[in-house]
Amino acid sequence: MKNAFAIVTLSALVSACAVVPPEPAAPEPATPSVAPPTPAADAIAKAAPPDDKLPNVELTSDLFYKLTKAELDFKRGQWQSAYVAMMVLAQQTRDPRLARRASEMALSAKQGNEALAAIRLWRELAPDSEEAAQYFLGFAVLGDDLGEAETLFAQRLKAAPPNGRPLLMFQMQQFLLRAKDKTAAFGLMERVLQPYLNTQEAHLVLAQGANAATDAGRARAEAQKAVAIKPDSELATLTMAQMLGDLDGAQKLFADFLQKYPSAREVRSAYARLLVEQKQYDQAREQFLLLLKEQPDHPGTVYALGILALQGQDNKSAEGYFKRYVEVLDAAPDPERDPNKALMLLAQIAEEKGDLDGALAWLDKIDGEDARTILAARLKRAHLTARKGDVDGARAQLKDITPADPAEQVQILQTEGQLLRDSGRVQEAFKTLQDGVLRFPNSPDLMYDYALAAEKLGKVEAMETALRKVIESVPDNHHAYNALGYSLADRNVRLDEAYELIDKALKMAPGDPYIMDSMGWVLFRMGKLQEAEQSLRQAYALRSDAEIAVHLGEVLWKQGDKAGAARLWREARDKDPKNDALRSTLARLNAGI
């Protein structure tokens, strides 16, 4: 058993690994938003879109006074009087900008009915305004009656040129995804799209609508019609895969499509992500390499290859990919992509190969406004400072952090406890975590770390009590089950209970190498050597950790394979020369390596 400081998992770091392909691309419809109050003169003089036909309104002293008073009332929190005044002025002047301002006031006050009334007036005064139409559709779809929305959707499609209709269809789909009654929304789609069933886009929209209405059969049928109209369409194929709802079927669909259309980048990207989801990492890597060959600087592809290299314990390749990812984003920043994740991983890789200064240098490059990332970098910096031997300096760094909330304070305490424990100052670690538990008794994470510190000092009862509290408060915390079960197994007591606890943890997290290690260890204690070896070998294949190597080595030693045991122990020594488990095992068995 081991509580790893940082374990990189594909599910957490490879973006969009699920099979669900993207919905048909379309811009998000305008969401009703609230503009800050504007000065009175700005309210009447505000520039309008070119398609708005504005009246010639003279800004008289009376009009200026009423506008100013409405804005001041609104700032004072008197939204009703401000709203009514703006609506009256809009009707009197026939200026759509004032109706728009009235809708903003109602939206700010979270008054849906008043906002809709203002938007209706806005549309009346500016019938050609796309912005007013978008606002109106947003409200109409959220209501119980879709009739008005249906009329407007049909009018917009009819008036649009043929090459402009696909975009409007996808916009309609995006709007209707927000409807409360998905079945009614799908019925609206069917009626509005009836004249356009000769187009691929109509069937794609119907497929998404049927899917939202939980009519899987109809969704697949519509997707198939879209594919039939344009067999080489990547969008239709991606939609078909989504509607299949079957990973194996989607995998075959993508593979067959790529045989016919090998340059289909979007399908290949989805296929690669699906292979990751299916844990077919070698095949996924092949697909990502093909994507990289076509676009060597595509940041998503470079990052994915870095994660796959980490998963395969190829840190050298991972380091190269992550460095390239950072370079690409330095040259062409992308607001949708965060280089800080790669920088944290580069710091982790440098730390694992013993280059602590290099790890700190990567951390120095982390910046931005994400408070969580900045905190994680500062905690990691303290951890590295302690590893360099300056534990007091690391603790000073932690004290310089101003936590934003109790959760961050808990993280700081956990880090301080860990760096003290790792540096051999176990008593101080225990005291720090004990004080932390008194301050934050409802934090299961802090309680868990306190339990581990108690075990290091031989305070078995305190450890068991703490872990049982964690299990009671978080019944699905597999780490707590594993830690308690491993502690019993390591002390060679209550082995049946230990097995039950570890088995429960393994069922919760079947791919966790540290829980597999615990299972192998309890099986060893129970005398089931072959089963123990199998479990430990699986764990070591997933994570070549020093402690797992020590355990597997002892199982081999017990079976008479002393050469195999010595080889594993040498590997453990190379990974972690100061490993306590290794030293105690060699001394207990009187073994040399």
Order of alpha helices (4+ residues) and beta strands (2+ residues): alpha-alpha-alpha-alpha-alpha-alpha-alpha-alpha-alpha-alpha-alpha-alpha-alpha-alpha-alpha-alpha-alpha-alpha-alpha-alpha-alpha-alpha-alpha-alpha-alpha-alpha-alpha-alpha-alpha-alpha-alpha-alpha-alpha
